[in-house]
Amino acid sequence: MHPERLPVVVAGGGPAGFMAAIVAAEAGVQGVHLLEATPEPLSKVRISGGGRCNVTHACWDPRELVAHYPRGSRALRGPFSRFAAGDALAWFDDHGLELVEEPDGRLFPRSNRSSSVVDTLRRAAEQAGVTLHTGLALQAAAPAAQGFALELRGQTHPLTSGQLVLATGSHPSGRRLAGALGHSLVSPVPSLFTLALAAEPLLALAGVAVDPVGLILELPDGGSQRQQGPVLITHWGLSGPATLRLTAFAARQLHTSRYRARLRVDWSGGRSQADLEQLFQQARSTQARRLLASARPWPELSRRLWQHLLHRSGVEPERRWADLTREQQRHLISALRDSVYAISGRGPFGEEFVTAGGVPLGEVNLATMESRRQPGLFLAGELLDVDGITGGFNFQHCWTSGWIAGQALALQLSES
Ligand SMILES: Cc1cc2nc3c(=O)[nH]c(=O)nc-3n(C[C@H](O)[C@H](O)[C@H](O)COP(=O)(O)OP(=O)(O)OC[C@H]3O[C@@H](n4cnc5c(N)ncnc54)[C@H](O)[C@@H]3O)c2cc1C
């Protein structure tokens, strides 16, 4: 690789690295080299969003956007006030990719194919003059006169760079590089996973989706987390947006408890005790002769879930509404509002998953993404201790941190 001194090296050909490299090169930086360890850059973008790539989320206000980041949260207000979801939308539009909003706020490329995002980033990098090296991993980096001494895997000749961007995602090599350059690391744990319930009759309802469901996770250390929203019952436990949000916010606590906890579930759609008593009263009078199994207290309640709750409450499904005792009603309302399940472990990941942990935000100047430990070193993307819930928020942080790093290093070079 020539010349031996490279002005800017970006390690990591993922969304954060591409964004940093393109923005720096478009701002006039000559000699931006983007190193990707594997033969194929942007591989997570390609598989993301079930092959559709959920690029960002229609959440335009930075103050609201930060609420979607269990790690990062309010510290991201500054970065998002510089480059948020609306800026990402405009950036992609300027680079020839139209994003389309879905009813739930997620933004996808109009083509519905992640390859459009990959192609857009690759084309923008090429047009801006970024040199992409694939199959080339940064193995070691040490501070040197006016920059960094770099070692590339499989290369023996010495190489230096003026500035270095680490955008290596959750890969251990990037954490090792950041550690060697003076950073501490919050240990990585998985986020955005589903929940397993062992030997639970509820599993027979696999495929039933309920919305909204209230979830309260009670952890052995006395802590708790709440979420509300759609839940999908699967053959191993619970999935769906509310479950994924819950595991994202409780990722660390669940890891500490070895994924054992109690889950209190409100299947009633948030109805109060009084509302439910009234609905039961109505059912007793309007459906008095009908069997409980075939007549639900309200029509939107899933039939299979209702039958499960009858079984759980010990109420015979062949009983008629008119014969439901006060005691049985109490048990049923309690099962609807507050069924308790034992979490037995972590279920498989959903369509999107990320790692919580990485370089603490306090060690980075969030106005520039430059390291506070090592001048000339910039950090972006999932390598940082930032992660979002599902819905495009993880990529948004990559666009934001990559954009800020690219701008800042260009400014630094122009001033030097
Ligand atoms: C299946 C799946 C689906 C997802 N879907 C979505 C979605 O739809 N929306 C969303 O917002 N988020 C999604 N995510 C999360 C998102 O993919 C990540 O948050 C994002 O890719 C992180 O970007 P990054 O650039 O920080 O790291 P990465 O995308 O991991 O890129 C880092 C790159 O650096 C390379 N690398 C590592 N070490 C070195 C080294 N030493 N030298 C050179 N190169 C190196 C790696 O090979 C990799 O290509 C999904 C994740 C998964 C796993």
Ligand as a Chemical Component Dictionary entry (heavy atoms), coordinates in Angstrom:
data_LIG
# 
_chem_comp.id                   LIG 
_chem_comp.type                 NON-POLYMER 
_chem_comp.pdbx_formal_charge   0 
_chem_comp.three_letter_code    LIG 
# 
loop_
_chem_comp_atom.comp_id 
_chem_comp_atom.atom_id 
_chem_comp_atom.alt_atom_id 
_chem_comp_atom.type_symbol 
_chem_comp_atom.charge 
_chem_comp_atom.model_Cartn_x 
_chem_comp_atom.model_Cartn_y 
_chem_comp_atom.model_Cartn_z 
_chem_comp_atom.pdbx_ordinal 
LIG C1  C1  C 0 -29.236 -9.074 11.549 1  
LIG C2  C2  C 0 -29.120 -7.606 11.903 2  
LIG C3  C3  C 0 -30.065 -6.726 11.404 3  
LIG C4  C4  C 0 -30.010 -5.382 11.747 4  
LIG N1  N1  N 0 -30.948 -4.527 11.242 5  
LIG C5  C5  C 0 -30.894 -3.223 11.568 6  
LIG C6  C6  C 0 -31.825 -2.290 11.013 7  
LIG O1  O1  O 0 -32.650 -2.635 10.161 8  
LIG N2  N2  N 0 -31.758 -0.993 11.446 9  
LIG C7  C7  C 0 -30.818 -0.569 12.344 10 
LIG O2  O2  O 0 -30.820 0.605  12.704 11 
LIG N3  N3  N 0 -29.892 -1.417 12.828 12 
LIG C8  C8  C 0 -29.898 -2.720 12.459 13 
LIG N4  N4  N 0 -28.963 -3.573 12.967 14 
LIG C9  C9  C 0 -27.893 -3.022 13.810 15 
LIG C10 C10 C 0 -26.810 -2.396 12.885 16 
LIG O3  O3  O 0 -26.501 -3.328 11.884 17 
LIG C11 C11 C 0 -25.570 -2.021 13.673 18 
LIG O4  O4  O 0 -25.935 -1.162 14.722 19 
LIG C12 C12 C 0 -24.593 -1.307 12.746 20 
LIG O5  O5  O 0 -24.235 -2.134 11.671 21 
LIG C13 C13 C 0 -23.320 -0.880 13.475 22 
LIG O6  O6  O 0 -22.546 -0.210 12.518 23 
LIG P1  P1  P 0 -20.981 0.000  12.704 24 
LIG O7  O7  O 0 -20.502 0.699  11.475 25 
LIG O8  O8  O 0 -20.687 0.603  14.002 26 
LIG O9  O9  O 0 -20.402 -1.481 12.767 27 
LIG P2  P2  P 0 -20.524 -2.691 11.717 28 
LIG O10 O10 O 0 -21.698 -2.577 10.851 29 
LIG O11 O11 O 0 -20.338 -3.913 12.540 30 
LIG O12 O12 O 0 -19.248 -2.473 10.809 31 
LIG C14 C14 C 0 -17.940 -2.587 11.316 32 
LIG C15 C15 C 0 -17.048 -3.118 10.222 33 
LIG O13 O13 O 0 -15.701 -3.076 10.687 34 
LIG C16 C16 C 0 -15.019 -4.233 10.241 35 
LIG N5  N5  N 0 -13.880 -4.412 11.134 36 
LIG C17 C17 C 0 -13.893 -4.851 12.405 37 
LIG N6  N6  N 0 -12.656 -4.821 12.915 38 
LIG C18 C18 C 0 -11.840 -4.335 11.946 39 
LIG C19 C19 C 0 -10.462 -4.054 11.867 40 
LIG N7  N7  N 0 -9.639  -4.289 12.897 41 
LIG N8  N8  N 0 -9.958  -3.547 10.715 42 
LIG C20 C20 C 0 -10.783 -3.302 9.650  43 
LIG N9  N9  N 0 -12.099 -3.574 9.670  44 
LIG C21 C21 C 0 -12.629 -4.063 10.813 45 
LIG C22 C22 C 0 -16.075 -5.319 10.313 46 
LIG O14 O14 O 0 -15.741 -6.376 9.443  47 
LIG C23 C23 C 0 -17.322 -4.566 9.866  48 
LIG O15 O15 O 0 -17.524 -4.649 8.460  49 
LIG C24 C24 C 0 -28.981 -4.906 12.611 50 
LIG C25 C25 C 0 -28.025 -5.796 13.092 51 
LIG C26 C26 C 0 -28.079 -7.129 12.737 52 
LIG C27 C27 C 0 -27.026 -8.054 13.259 53 
# 
loop_
_chem_comp_bond.comp_id 
_chem_comp_bond.atom_id_1 
_chem_comp_bond.atom_id_2 
_chem_comp_bond.value_order 
_chem_comp_bond.pdbx_ordinal 
LIG C1  C2  SING 1  
LIG C2  C3  SING 2  
LIG C2  C26 DOUB 3  
LIG C3  C4  DOUB 4  
LIG C4  N1  SING 5  
LIG C4  C24 SING 6  
LIG N1  C5  DOUB 7  
LIG C5  C6  SING 8  
LIG C5  C8  SING 9  
LIG C6  O1  DOUB 10 
LIG C6  N2  SING 11 
LIG N2  C7  SING 12 
LIG C7  O2  DOUB 13 
LIG C7  N3  SING 14 
LIG N3  C8  DOUB 15 
LIG C8  N4  SING 16 
LIG N4  C9  SING 17 
LIG N4  C24 SING 18 
LIG C9  C10 SING 19 
LIG C10 O3  SING 20 
LIG C10 C11 SING 21 
LIG C11 O4  SING 22 
LIG C11 C12 SING 23 
LIG C12 O5  SING 24 
LIG C12 C13 SING 25 
LIG C13 O6  SING 26 
LIG O6  P1  SING 27 
LIG P1  O7  DOUB 28 
LIG P1  O8  SING 29 
LIG P1  O9  SING 30 
LIG O9  P2  SING 31 
LIG P2  O10 DOUB 32 
LIG P2  O11 SING 33 
LIG P2  O12 SING 34 
LIG O12 C14 SING 35 
LIG C14 C15 SING 36 
LIG C15 O13 SING 37 
LIG C15 C23 SING 38 
LIG O13 C16 SING 39 
LIG C16 N5  SING 40 
LIG C16 C22 SING 41 
LIG N5  C17 SING 42 
LIG N5  C21 SING 43 
LIG C17 N6  DOUB 44 
LIG N6  C18 SING 45 
LIG C18 C19 SING 46 
LIG C18 C21 DOUB 47 
LIG C19 N7  SING 48 
LIG C19 N8  DOUB 49 
LIG N8  C20 SING 50 
LIG C20 N9  DOUB 51 
LIG N9  C21 SING 52 
LIG C22 O14 SING 53 
LIG C22 C23 SING 54 
LIG C23 O15 SING 55 
LIG C24 C25 DOUB 56 
LIG C25 C26 SING 57 
LIG C26 C27 SING 58 
# 
